[in-house]
Amino acid sequence: MDTTNINKIAPPQRAATELDYETDLRVVLEPVLTEVLDTAESAGWDRRKAAYTVMFLAARQLSAGKSTPKTDVGKG
């Protein structure tokens, strides 16, 4: 199992409005998400349902107003 440290997610190197911002974010978050799904599956949860639940929880966070996008790197 991967031992990604969620506390060591690299900060953005681009403003949120830049074209490659989301691509960079995918690269940074993919190993974290993989570890979450691997851990859930190792504990006995169905991987597909765990992924669906992560999507549900992410959508709920957005609808609860938890989103605070930063448009300038280094500010926030």
Secondary structure, DSSP 4 states (H G I P E B T S, - for coil): -----GGGPPPPSS-TTSTTHHHHHHHHHHHHHHHHHHHHHHTT--HHHHHHHHHHHHHHHHHTT------STT--
